[in-house]
Amino acid sequence: MKQDTLKPIVILVVLILTSINPIKAQWTYSELNQLKTDVTISYDVIYERNLTKQERKSKEYVRDISVTFNKKGILIEKKFYASAQTNRFAHLDYKREKAFYCTVSSNGGKVALQSNFREPKKNAEINTNETKNIVGLTCNKATVSIKGISKEIFFTKKLGIKYCKKYNIDGFLLEYSDYNKKLGHYKVVAKKILYHNMAPSFFSLNGYNIISSQEYTALKNNAKEKIHEAKISKLEEKAPKFRAKSIKGNKILSKEMLGEIIVLNFWFTTCGPCKKEIPQLNKLKEKYNKQKVNFIAIALDPAYKIAAFLKENKFNYDIIPEGRYYKDKFDIPSYPTNIVIDQKGIIKMYETGYKNDIIERMSYEIEKALKI
């Protein structure tokens, strides 16, 4: 076959292969190799409307964001919420193009949900003529549409790594906008950049149970089955006996409450669903305030953390601190869990997870027990 005849065939093969295997996305630039230290950038989160005090306490409210990365291409993004807890963060590995969404549970368990890098799909219109200086770096401007409203974002390639969130821009975002369905539009703006060296352990995933999305789904389904099994197996069982002292100094002995109803709530101070149901639990206690019903909350936290929590959040149950021992006695699979024990010490309700109608559910069981 002549060489001239081969040329169109070669071109066709190249085109086919290119369409099957698109060019690999560029996630880092040469500037990354020039870094002499790690880099931390802190961001302010600015909401467009004035939020209520309650909204600022909600789990959706982000106070600020911190992003730290090193020349090896590992980036850690932490969001700081209404409480200062940072038990969740993103670990991005640019060399392997893998993202790990990490959680540290209250019992010390560490899980990292793994996924592959994906190209952002949100279109951005780049304005090459307009720049802005943010934390000492010259940034290019782009505009994006968020819920039909045009918003400005600013990015730079000077940091050597692509941190673009959901926007298809080529660079590191130092100012961007987003939207929360409960809190509305907000802007994230870099306020400080720090060049320093972090401990190597900061960027490590040692000790984390790394799982895929499929494994995570399987674990969730398995957890749901265990919760269901626990609920079914505990009903009509004799409740474990317990004795403790509440943070108010009250002695609580289950054997002295025979002949009365016991309502238990298992919770901890940084549990979002637990906090969400507390106002409903207060109403429930008020409803049966003159009846022979004992309302007891068993917390995982030590007394000093509960005391700090109660300064900002009213909870009218008698609270037992450091209740991990009682959590094990009652086989609590997740939080919150609410239990109703009748006058004979028999479990009549074992409800796990947040429920919008928790007052109605518990009132139904309490009323039945009161008629005995």
VMD Tcl script that draws the C-alpha trace (Angstrom):
set ca {
  {0.00 0.00 0.00}
  {1.32 3.44 -0.90}
  {2.27 5.94 1.82}
  {-0.17 8.54 0.46}
  {-2.99 6.01 0.78}
  {-2.02 5.32 4.43}
  {-2.28 8.96 5.54}
  {-6.11 9.23 5.50}
  {-6.37 5.87 7.32}
  {-3.93 6.97 10.03}
  {-5.80 10.27 10.49}
  {-9.12 8.39 10.74}
  {-7.73 6.00 13.38}
  {-6.37 8.95 15.41}
  {-9.74 10.69 15.27}
  {-11.56 7.54 16.40}
  {-9.14 6.96 19.27}
  {-9.40 10.59 20.34}
  {-13.19 10.39 20.42}
  {-13.03 7.25 22.57}
  {-10.26 8.48 24.91}
  {-10.59 12.25 25.33}
  {-7.51 14.26 26.27}
  {-6.83 14.00 29.99}
  {-7.86 17.05 31.99}
  {-5.08 19.27 33.29}
  {-5.41 19.56 37.08}
  {-1.96 21.00 37.95}
  {0.45 23.50 36.38}
  {4.21 23.98 36.43}
  {3.92 26.57 39.22}
  {3.03 23.77 41.67}
  {6.55 22.32 41.43}
  {8.01 25.71 42.33}
  {6.31 25.80 45.74}
  {8.76 25.85 48.64}
  {6.15 25.50 51.41}
  {2.59 24.32 51.92}
  {-0.14 26.89 51.29}
  {-3.24 27.62 53.38}
  {-5.98 29.96 52.14}
  {-8.80 30.99 54.46}
  {-12.12 32.20 53.04}
  {-14.97 34.28 54.41}
  {-18.49 33.13 53.59}
  {-20.79 36.11 53.03}
  {-24.55 35.61 52.71}
  {-26.53 38.07 50.62}
  {-29.40 38.46 53.08}
  {-29.35 38.98 56.83}
  {-29.78 35.58 58.41}
  {-31.78 34.99 61.57}
  {-30.10 33.74 64.74}
  {-31.72 30.36 64.21}
  {-30.44 30.16 60.62}
  {-26.91 30.90 61.84}
  {-27.19 27.90 64.17}
  {-28.41 25.55 61.44}
  {-26.26 22.80 59.97}
  {-26.35 24.52 56.55}
  {-24.67 27.67 57.84}
  {-20.96 27.80 56.96}
  {-18.89 30.40 58.84}
  {-15.70 30.09 56.85}
  {-13.64 27.70 54.73}
  {-10.00 26.67 54.84}
  {-8.05 25.16 51.92}
  {-4.53 23.76 52.39}
  {-2.37 22.11 49.73}
  {1.22 20.99 49.16}
  {3.55 20.59 46.18}
  {2.71 16.86 46.06}
  {-0.76 17.79 44.87}
  {-2.74 16.95 48.00}
  {-5.45 19.49 48.89}
  {-7.53 19.51 52.08}
  {-10.74 21.56 52.17}
  {-12.44 22.11 55.54}
  {-15.73 23.91 56.14}
  {-16.44 25.40 59.55}
  {-20.10 25.36 60.49}
  {-22.16 26.99 63.27}
  {-20.32 24.79 65.74}
  {-16.54 24.74 65.33}
  {-16.54 21.00 64.59}
  {-14.56 19.91 61.52}
  {-15.32 16.20 61.54}
  {-15.87 16.24 57.76}
  {-13.48 17.39 55.07}
  {-12.47 16.80 51.45}
  {-9.08 15.26 50.62}
  {-8.20 15.78 46.96}
  {-5.28 13.88 45.42}
  {-4.38 15.66 42.17}
  {-1.69 13.20 41.11}
  {-4.07 10.22 41.30}
  {-7.12 12.34 40.34}
  {-9.03 10.89 43.29}
  {-11.32 12.67 45.75}
  {-11.88 11.38 49.28}
  {-14.77 12.76 51.35}
  {-13.73 12.04 54.91}
  {-15.75 11.73 58.13}
  {-14.54 11.21 61.68}
  {-17.41 9.82 63.78}
  {-18.07 10.55 67.45}
  {-16.64 7.16 68.42}
  {-13.36 7.85 66.57}
  {-14.14 5.83 63.43}
  {-12.65 7.23 60.22}
  {-14.24 6.71 56.80}
  {-13.20 8.16 53.41}
  {-15.65 7.90 50.51}
  {-13.61 7.68 47.31}
  {-14.53 8.98 43.86}
  {-12.76 10.02 40.66}
  {-12.15 13.60 39.59}
  {-14.79 14.85 37.17}
  {-14.78 17.82 34.86}
  {-17.10 20.60 36.13}
  {-20.22 21.12 34.05}
  {-21.24 24.65 35.05}
  {-20.42 27.05 32.23}
  {-18.33 30.14 32.93}
  {-17.84 33.08 30.60}
  {-14.21 34.18 30.90}
  {-13.39 37.91 30.77}
  {-9.70 38.11 29.88}
  {-9.62 41.92 30.03}
  {-10.69 42.37 33.65}
  {-8.55 41.36 36.64}
  {-8.71 41.76 40.42}
  {-6.09 41.50 43.17}
  {-7.06 39.04 45.92}
  {-4.65 38.15 48.79}
  {-1.81 39.57 46.71}
  {-2.53 37.50 43.59}
  {-3.79 38.76 40.24}
  {-7.03 37.00 39.34}
  {-9.00 36.73 36.11}
  {-12.72 37.35 36.08}
  {-15.51 35.08 34.83}
  {-19.29 35.24 35.09}
  {-21.59 32.32 35.88}
  {-25.34 31.91 36.19}
  {-26.66 30.73 39.56}
  {-30.40 30.22 39.77}
  {-30.77 32.52 36.77}
  {-28.72 35.34 38.33}
  {-25.36 36.38 36.87}
  {-22.51 36.22 39.41}
  {-18.80 37.08 39.21}
  {-16.04 34.65 40.10}
  {-12.25 35.24 40.18}
  {-9.43 32.72 39.74}
  {-5.67 32.51 39.23}
  {-3.16 30.04 37.78}
  {-0.34 31.37 39.97}
  {-0.92 28.72 42.65}
  {-0.19 25.82 40.32}
  {-3.28 23.76 41.04}
  {-6.85 23.66 39.75}
  {-9.41 24.35 42.48}
  {-12.54 25.08 40.51}
  {-15.48 23.62 42.50}
  {-18.40 23.25 40.04}
  {-17.15 25.81 37.48}
  {-15.33 24.98 34.25}
  {-12.49 27.45 34.76}
  {-8.79 26.83 34.39}
  {-7.25 27.90 37.71}
  {-7.65 28.30 41.46}
  {-10.82 30.02 42.73}
  {-10.21 32.87 45.16}
  {-13.73 34.29 44.95}
  {-16.89 32.47 43.91}
  {-20.62 32.39 44.47}
  {-23.03 29.61 45.34}
  {-26.56 28.98 46.54}
  {-28.16 27.18 49.48}
  {-31.86 26.40 49.22}
  {-32.44 27.40 52.86}
  {-30.01 30.29 53.26}
  {-30.01 31.70 49.72}
  {-27.14 33.13 47.67}
  {-23.71 33.56 49.24}
  {-20.19 34.56 48.24}
  {-16.92 32.88 49.26}
  {-13.94 35.26 49.29}
  {-10.29 34.51 50.12}
  {-9.21 36.73 53.03}
  {-5.75 35.41 53.92}
  {-2.98 33.31 52.40}
  {-0.33 31.67 54.53}
  {2.87 29.99 53.32}
  {4.06 27.48 55.92}
  {4.75 23.78 56.49}
  {2.13 21.43 57.90}
  {2.91 18.12 59.60}
  {2.91 15.27 57.02}
  {0.09 13.58 58.97}
  {-2.21 16.49 58.04}
  {-2.26 15.25 54.44}
  {-2.37 11.53 55.31}
  {-5.29 9.12 55.05}
  {-3.66 6.59 57.39}
  {-6.26 5.04 59.66}
  {-9.17 5.82 57.32}
  {-11.42 3.08 55.99}
  {-11.48 3.96 52.27}
  {-14.65 2.82 50.53}
  {-16.19 3.25 47.09}
  {-19.63 4.69 46.38}
  {-20.97 1.16 45.86}
  {-19.53 -0.01 49.19}
  {-20.95 3.08 50.89}
  {-24.43 2.32 49.54}
  {-24.12 -1.29 50.71}
  {-23.02 -0.13 54.19}
  {-25.97 2.29 54.38}
  {-28.41 -0.44 53.42}
  {-26.83 -2.78 55.94}
  {-27.09 -0.11 58.65}
  {-30.77 0.41 57.84}
  {-31.39 -3.33 58.17}
  {-29.61 -3.40 61.54}
  {-31.67 -0.45 62.77}
  {-34.87 -2.15 61.68}
  {-33.82 -5.41 63.33}
  {-32.93 -3.57 66.55}
  {-36.30 -1.83 66.61}
  {-38.22 -5.08 66.11}
  {-36.14 -7.12 68.56}
  {-36.31 -4.56 71.38}
  {-40.06 -4.05 71.38}
  {-41.83 -5.86 74.26}
  {-38.45 -6.72 75.82}
  {-37.65 -6.01 79.45}
  {-35.64 -2.78 79.53}
  {-32.10 -2.98 80.98}
  {-31.81 -1.61 84.51}
  {-29.68 1.48 84.94}
  {-28.49 3.92 87.56}
  {-26.74 7.23 87.02}
  {-26.38 10.83 88.14}
  {-27.63 13.68 85.98}
  {-25.72 16.92 85.34}
  {-28.09 18.55 87.88}
  {-26.88 16.08 90.50}
  {-30.09 14.02 90.54}
  {-29.73 10.31 91.25}
  {-31.56 8.29 88.59}
  {-32.41 4.65 89.42}
  {-34.63 2.75 87.02}
  {-35.84 0.36 89.75}
  {-37.25 3.31 91.70}
  {-39.29 4.34 88.64}
  {-41.22 1.06 88.33}
  {-44.90 1.94 88.24}
  {-44.08 5.04 86.20}
  {-43.32 5.61 82.52}
  {-39.73 6.27 81.43}
  {-38.96 8.18 78.24}
  {-35.33 7.99 77.10}
  {-33.54 10.05 74.48}
  {-30.05 9.05 73.28}
  {-28.13 11.95 71.70}
  {-24.89 13.97 71.53}
  {-24.29 17.69 71.25}
  {-22.91 17.82 67.67}
  {-25.59 15.52 66.21}
  {-27.61 17.67 63.79}
  {-30.81 15.54 63.83}
  {-30.59 15.32 67.65}
  {-30.46 19.10 67.96}
  {-33.29 19.49 65.46}
  {-35.72 17.40 67.50}
  {-34.95 18.93 70.93}
  {-37.64 21.67 70.68}
  {-40.20 18.92 69.98}
  {-38.96 16.87 72.93}
  {-39.33 19.93 75.18}
  {-42.95 20.27 74.06}
  {-43.52 16.56 74.74}
  {-42.18 16.90 78.28}
  {-44.35 19.95 78.87}
  {-47.38 18.01 77.62}
  {-46.94 15.29 80.28}
  {-45.44 17.50 82.98}
  {-48.17 16.58 85.50}
  {-48.23 12.87 84.68}
  {-46.05 10.10 86.11}
  {-43.66 10.22 83.16}
  {-39.88 10.56 83.57}
  {-37.97 12.24 80.73}
  {-34.26 11.36 80.66}
  {-31.68 12.24 77.97}
  {-28.53 10.11 77.82}
  {-25.69 12.00 76.10}
  {-22.34 10.74 74.83}
  {-20.64 14.02 75.80}
  {-18.93 14.91 79.08}
  {-20.72 17.31 81.44}
  {-18.71 20.42 80.48}
  {-19.65 20.08 76.80}
  {-23.31 19.62 77.70}
  {-23.18 22.69 79.95}
  {-21.75 24.76 77.08}
  {-24.42 23.39 74.73}
  {-27.25 24.27 77.15}
  {-26.15 27.91 77.26}
  {-27.32 28.21 73.65}
  {-29.92 25.41 73.47}
  {-32.72 24.71 75.94}
  {-33.24 21.00 76.71}
  {-35.65 20.24 79.55}
  {-34.93 16.53 80.02}
  {-32.82 15.37 82.97}
  {-29.49 14.76 81.22}
  {-27.00 11.98 81.97}
  {-23.47 12.76 80.67}
  {-20.91 10.31 79.25}
  {-23.58 7.73 78.53}
  {-21.64 5.34 76.28}
  {-22.12 2.55 78.85}
  {-25.89 2.97 78.69}
  {-25.77 3.28 74.90}
  {-24.21 -0.21 74.83}
  {-26.73 -1.60 77.34}
  {-29.63 -0.48 75.13}
  {-27.85 -1.47 71.86}
  {-28.31 2.00 70.33}
  {-27.44 1.73 66.59}
  {-27.63 5.44 65.66}
  {-28.76 8.88 66.81}
  {-31.14 10.18 67.88}
  {-32.96 7.21 69.44}
  {-36.13 7.59 71.54}
  {-37.43 4.84 73.80}
  {-40.66 4.57 75.81}
  {-40.71 2.11 78.74}
  {-44.03 1.33 80.45}
  {-44.78 1.00 84.17}
  {-43.71 -2.67 84.17}
  {-40.32 -1.91 82.64}
  {-41.25 -3.16 79.14}
  {-40.02 -1.34 76.02}
  {-43.07 -0.12 74.10}
  {-41.33 2.16 71.61}
  {-37.84 2.06 70.10}
  {-37.56 4.75 67.43}
  {-34.24 5.57 65.75}
  {-33.56 8.60 63.56}
  {-35.14 12.03 63.28}
  {-38.91 12.06 62.70}
  {-41.00 15.15 61.95}
  {-43.92 13.68 63.89}
  {-41.93 12.52 66.93}
  {-44.41 14.17 69.35}
  {-47.33 12.28 67.83}
  {-45.44 8.97 67.72}
  {-44.32 9.16 71.35}
  {-47.61 10.60 72.63}
  {-49.42 7.62 71.13}
  {-47.26 5.15 73.09}
  {-47.32 7.21 76.29}
  {-51.12 7.50 76.17}
  {-51.47 3.75 75.73}
  {-49.17 3.14 78.70}
  {-51.03 5.66 80.89}
  {-54.27 3.71 80.39}
  {-52.78 0.53 81.86}
}
mol new
graphics top color blue
foreach p $ca { graphics top sphere $p radius 0.5 }
foreach p [lrange $ca 0 end-1] q [lrange $ca 1 end] { graphics top cylinder $p $q radius 0.2 }
display resetview
